[in-house]
Amino acid sequence: MKQFLSVADVSSIPQLVEEALEMKNGHVQFNEFGQGLKLGMVFLNPSLRTRLSTEMAAKNLGMEVQVLNMGSDTWGLEFGEGAVMNQDKPEHVKEAAGVIGRYFDIVGLRSFPGLMSKVEDDAETVFRSFGKYVDKPLLSMESATRHPLQSLADLITIAEHSKKKRPKIALTWAPHVKALPQAVPHSFAEWMLATGHELHIAHPAGLELDPSFTDGAFITHNQQEALEDADFIYVKNWSMREPYGKTYNGGGEWMLREDSLKGASEAKIMHCLPVRRNIELSDELLDSPRSMVLNQAENRLWSAQVVLKKMIESIHEKRKETVGH
């Protein structure tokens, strides 16, 4: 695996999930697999689970790890091509990314969308720039449009707890106090559909996701319709695509409660965290045996670890080819 930016970088999703579970269950150990290799984790936005799980995963593989919080630990970055740098950004991404690429063997990057320009966010300006100037494998720790490590952890969680080969999965919009990116729901839909799962998406009218991520899903504005007989229910807020980045006004009735699940008596509840209690999800559900949120968070470690292992394998293969020549 030469990079990990989306599901398209995975040759076999079932095999990746199976290998992650083998790691988790202690059947295989790779404590020295990444020895001598360095992971640089570059954050342009806050993180709790992503930072902890990815750093721990790298160390479990024997890697050295360094974390950079751009803008606080380092200079602010300019991304504009041909920019006249007479404002508040003292360093261009060309030099910053180029230097980072010289120091590390794998570079992890996390950058949220600005939610100001759909064109700019969809273009993945930050990731595209780093990919252009970092001559090393790039690991997405969440981008403007996707969160693949989270989606892989979600698949691992479903594989662990599903009683069916092809469970019914519902993704339902939830209210929030501010505008949030579409990266998690987009990525979740993309991975579930690529795996062949039955996916139902429910949201109020006007909160349509990008159809390039949801093609093949059953989409409705009726939450109860989507939840009926669901095996897993993924709760997530996202902002509007049109007008772009705006918070949806209202929708309090979409908060998931126990009485929302009359037609889904066996459903497990999922959320990527952090979660706004009693805004997105009720206490009764989050604190109930239905809740999978901590299982998902735990599996973030194993999604990161299996992906890093695959990336390290590519580095080893490349070095063998170089020696062979």
VMD Tcl script that draws the C-alpha trace (Angstrom):
set ca {
  {0.00 0.00 0.00}
  {1.84 3.07 -1.28}
  {-0.64 5.54 0.20}
  {-3.86 5.50 2.22}
  {-6.22 8.28 1.23}
  {-9.42 6.41 0.40}
  {-10.95 2.98 -0.07}
  {-9.50 2.99 -3.59}
  {-6.04 2.40 -2.09}
  {-7.10 -0.97 -0.62}
  {-6.70 -4.06 -2.80}
  {-8.95 -6.28 -0.63}
  {-11.17 -4.79 2.06}
  {-12.23 -8.16 3.58}
  {-8.60 -9.25 3.80}
  {-7.62 -5.96 5.47}
  {-10.42 -6.32 8.05}
  {-9.48 -9.96 8.71}
  {-5.83 -9.06 9.21}
  {-6.76 -6.25 11.61}
  {-8.84 -8.66 13.68}
  {-5.99 -11.18 13.73}
  {-3.73 -8.46 15.12}
  {-6.32 -7.46 17.68}
  {-6.84 -11.02 18.85}
  {-3.09 -11.48 19.32}
  {-2.66 -14.12 16.64}
  {0.15 -12.20 14.95}
  {2.80 -9.84 16.33}
  {4.83 -7.30 14.38}
  {6.72 -5.54 17.17}
  {9.86 -5.00 15.09}
  {8.29 -4.83 11.62}
  {8.75 -1.07 11.34}
  {12.01 -0.82 13.24}
  {14.23 1.93 11.87}
  {11.32 3.71 10.16}
  {9.89 7.07 11.18}
  {6.29 8.31 11.09}
  {5.64 12.05 11.02}
  {2.10 12.98 12.10}
  {1.08 16.43 10.86}
  {-2.07 17.97 12.35}
  {-3.77 21.07 11.01}
  {-6.79 20.36 13.24}
  {-7.48 18.95 16.74}
  {-7.47 15.24 17.43}
  {-7.90 12.79 20.29}
  {-8.59 9.25 18.98}
  {-6.71 9.71 15.71}
  {-3.59 11.01 17.37}
  {-3.51 8.46 20.20}
  {-4.43 5.43 18.10}
  {-2.11 6.16 15.17}
  {0.87 6.96 17.39}
  {0.28 3.82 19.46}
  {-0.14 1.71 16.31}
  {3.16 2.95 14.89}
  {4.98 2.25 18.14}
  {3.42 -1.23 18.30}
  {5.10 -1.86 14.94}
  {8.45 -0.59 16.21}
  {8.39 2.79 14.45}
  {9.63 6.09 15.80}
  {6.95 8.79 15.88}
  {6.97 12.58 15.91}
  {3.88 14.82 16.08}
  {3.63 18.30 14.57}
  {0.73 20.66 15.24}
  {0.98 23.05 12.31}
  {0.55 26.69 13.22}
  {1.24 26.21 16.93}
  {4.36 24.01 16.90}
  {5.44 25.35 13.51}
  {5.05 28.29 11.15}
  {1.71 28.90 9.49}
  {1.56 27.58 5.93}
  {0.82 29.28 2.64}
  {-0.70 27.00 -0.04}
  {-1.27 29.42 -2.90}
  {0.67 28.82 -6.10}
  {2.62 31.94 -7.04}
  {1.63 33.63 -3.76}
  {3.25 36.92 -2.81}
  {3.88 36.08 0.84}
  {3.43 39.49 2.45}
  {0.68 38.41 4.89}
  {0.68 36.26 8.06}
  {1.93 32.95 6.56}
  {5.74 32.85 6.76}
  {6.33 29.43 5.13}
  {5.11 27.87 1.91}
  {3.92 24.27 1.75}
  {6.55 23.60 -0.95}
  {9.40 23.98 1.54}
  {7.55 22.71 4.63}
  {6.28 19.52 2.98}
  {9.59 19.03 1.22}
  {11.47 19.16 4.53}
  {8.98 16.84 6.25}
  {9.40 14.36 3.41}
  {13.18 14.35 3.96}
  {12.80 13.54 7.66}
  {10.17 10.76 7.67}
  {9.44 7.48 5.93}
  {5.63 7.85 6.19}
  {3.77 11.14 6.64}
  {0.34 11.21 8.29}
  {-1.78 14.28 7.62}
  {-5.01 15.60 9.15}
  {-6.79 18.62 7.68}
  {-10.48 19.53 7.94}
  {-12.38 21.44 5.24}
  {-12.77 25.17 5.58}
  {-16.51 24.85 4.79}
  {-16.28 28.13 2.91}
  {-15.68 26.93 -0.66}
  {-17.08 23.61 -1.89}
  {-14.76 23.72 -4.90}
  {-11.65 24.21 -2.77}
  {-12.62 21.59 -0.18}
  {-13.60 19.00 -2.80}
  {-10.26 19.63 -4.50}
  {-8.44 18.55 -1.29}
  {-6.03 21.47 -1.59}
  {-4.00 20.61 1.54}
  {-3.64 16.91 0.73}
  {-2.95 17.58 -2.92}
  {-0.19 20.02 -1.98}
  {1.44 17.67 0.51}
  {1.14 14.78 -1.94}
  {2.92 16.87 -4.56}
  {5.85 17.94 -2.36}
  {6.22 15.00 0.06}
  {8.05 12.22 -1.74}
  {6.97 9.60 0.80}
  {3.82 7.51 1.44}
  {0.96 9.71 2.68}
  {-1.49 8.49 5.34}
  {-4.83 10.26 5.68}
  {-5.79 10.94 9.29}
  {-8.89 12.76 7.93}
  {-9.15 15.06 4.97}
  {-11.70 17.58 3.74}
  {-13.80 14.84 2.11}
  {-12.88 11.51 3.74}
  {-11.87 9.80 7.00}
  {-10.68 6.35 5.86}
  {-9.09 5.22 9.15}
  {-12.42 5.81 10.89}
  {-14.36 3.98 8.18}
  {-12.03 0.99 8.38}
  {-12.45 0.91 12.17}
  {-16.23 1.01 11.63}
  {-16.01 -1.99 9.31}
  {-13.89 -3.87 11.84}
  {-16.51 -3.13 14.52}
  {-19.36 -4.33 12.30}
  {-17.44 -7.51 11.41}
  {-16.89 -8.22 15.11}
  {-20.48 -7.70 16.20}
  {-22.63 -8.65 13.21}
  {-24.78 -11.76 13.34}
  {-25.32 -11.62 9.59}
  {-23.04 -11.79 6.57}
  {-24.79 -8.78 5.04}
  {-26.35 -6.68 7.82}
  {-28.67 -3.77 7.23}
  {-26.85 -0.54 8.09}
  {-28.52 2.83 8.55}
  {-26.72 6.16 8.50}
  {-28.87 8.86 10.05}
  {-28.25 12.58 10.26}
  {-28.37 14.11 13.75}
  {-28.65 17.72 14.93}
  {-25.63 19.67 16.16}
  {-24.75 23.11 17.49}
  {-22.40 23.98 14.63}
  {-21.60 23.10 11.03}
  {-19.58 19.90 10.67}
  {-17.79 18.42 7.63}
  {-19.25 15.69 5.44}
  {-15.99 13.68 5.56}
  {-17.16 10.99 7.99}
  {-20.56 10.27 6.38}
  {-19.06 10.41 2.89}
  {-16.29 8.02 3.84}
  {-18.62 5.72 5.79}
  {-20.98 5.43 2.83}
  {-18.10 4.86 0.43}
  {-16.61 2.02 2.49}
  {-19.93 0.32 3.30}
  {-21.00 0.31 -0.34}
  {-17.57 -0.86 -1.55}
  {-17.90 -3.79 0.86}
  {-21.34 -4.71 -0.47}
  {-23.32 -3.89 2.68}
  {-26.96 -2.80 2.52}
  {-26.86 0.91 3.36}
  {-29.83 3.18 4.10}
  {-29.25 6.92 4.57}
  {-31.77 9.21 6.30}
  {-31.61 12.99 6.54}
  {-33.89 16.01 6.31}
  {-34.50 17.45 2.86}
  {-31.68 19.80 1.91}
  {-28.91 17.77 3.53}
  {-28.10 15.56 0.57}
  {-24.58 14.15 0.50}
  {-22.41 14.11 -2.60}
  {-23.95 11.37 -4.79}
  {-20.51 10.18 -5.87}
  {-20.15 8.74 -2.35}
  {-23.71 7.46 -1.87}
  {-24.53 5.85 -5.23}
  {-26.08 2.47 -4.42}
  {-27.53 3.46 -1.05}
  {-31.25 3.73 -0.23}
  {-31.84 7.39 0.61}
  {-34.89 8.75 2.43}
  {-36.07 11.80 4.37}
  {-37.96 9.50 6.73}
  {-35.74 8.43 9.64}
  {-38.04 5.63 10.80}
  {-38.08 4.13 7.30}
  {-34.28 3.90 7.29}
  {-34.08 2.53 10.83}
  {-36.66 -0.24 10.33}
  {-35.01 -3.63 11.04}
  {-31.54 -2.07 11.00}
  {-28.72 -4.09 12.53}
  {-26.38 -1.11 12.92}
  {-27.33 2.57 13.13}
  {-24.60 5.14 12.53}
  {-25.45 8.56 13.94}
  {-23.65 11.60 12.51}
  {-24.23 15.27 11.87}
  {-23.09 16.96 8.67}
  {-23.53 20.44 7.25}
  {-25.32 21.40 4.07}
  {-23.85 21.03 0.60}
  {-26.11 23.81 -0.70}
  {-25.70 26.49 0.54}
  {-22.32 25.01 1.26}
  {-21.13 24.59 4.84}
  {-24.25 25.98 6.47}
  {-25.83 24.56 9.63}
  {-29.27 23.07 9.14}
  {-31.82 25.00 11.17}
  {-34.03 22.78 13.33}
  {-34.12 19.01 13.17}
  {-34.22 18.41 16.93}
  {-36.63 15.54 16.38}
  {-33.84 13.69 14.57}
  {-31.89 13.14 17.79}
  {-31.79 9.39 18.34}
  {-33.53 8.12 21.47}
  {-34.58 4.69 22.70}
  {-38.13 5.31 21.48}
  {-36.72 5.97 17.98}
  {-35.81 2.29 17.77}
  {-39.20 0.62 18.03}
  {-38.67 -0.91 14.59}
  {-35.03 -1.85 15.26}
  {-35.07 -3.80 18.49}
  {-31.66 -5.44 17.90}
  {-29.83 -2.44 16.45}
  {-26.36 -1.47 17.63}
  {-25.61 2.27 17.82}
  {-22.47 3.74 16.27}
  {-20.86 7.18 16.34}
  {-17.31 8.26 15.47}
  {-16.94 10.57 18.52}
  {-16.77 13.17 19.89}
  {-20.53 13.15 20.45}
  {-22.80 15.91 21.76}
  {-24.84 14.09 24.40}
  {-28.57 14.79 24.33}
  {-28.14 16.73 21.08}
  {-27.10 13.98 18.66}
  {-27.67 10.97 20.88}
  {-29.50 10.51 24.18}
  {-27.73 9.45 27.36}
  {-29.92 6.35 27.52}
  {-28.57 5.08 24.21}
  {-24.94 6.09 24.72}
  {-24.86 4.42 28.13}
  {-26.76 1.31 27.03}
  {-25.49 -2.11 25.85}
  {-26.55 -1.05 22.36}
  {-23.71 1.48 22.15}
  {-20.69 0.55 20.04}
  {-18.93 3.92 20.31}
  {-16.11 2.73 22.59}
  {-15.66 -0.42 20.50}
  {-15.24 1.79 17.43}
  {-12.74 3.99 19.25}
  {-10.76 0.92 20.36}
  {-10.71 -0.37 16.79}
  {-9.15 2.88 15.60}
  {-5.91 1.40 16.94}
  {-6.26 -1.71 14.80}
  {-7.32 0.11 11.66}
  {-4.23 2.33 11.95}
  {-1.97 -0.58 12.76}
  {-3.01 -2.76 9.83}
  {-2.77 0.17 7.40}
  {0.69 1.17 8.65}
  {1.81 -2.46 8.34}
  {0.69 -2.51 4.70}
  {2.51 0.77 4.03}
  {5.67 -0.56 5.67}
  {5.44 -3.67 3.48}
  {5.51 -1.41 0.41}
  {8.58 0.40 1.76}
  {10.38 -2.93 2.34}
  {9.47 -4.10 -1.18}
  {10.74 -0.87 -2.72}
  {14.04 -1.17 -0.85}
  {14.47 -4.77 -2.03}
  {13.89 -3.66 -5.62}
  {16.46 -0.89 -5.20}
  {19.04 -3.32 -3.80}
  {18.25 -5.77 -6.60}
  {19.12 -3.17 -9.21}
}
mol new
graphics top color blue
foreach p $ca { graphics top sphere $p radius 0.5 }
foreach p [lrange $ca 0 end-1] q [lrange $ca 1 end] { graphics top cylinder $p $q radius 0.2 }
display resetview
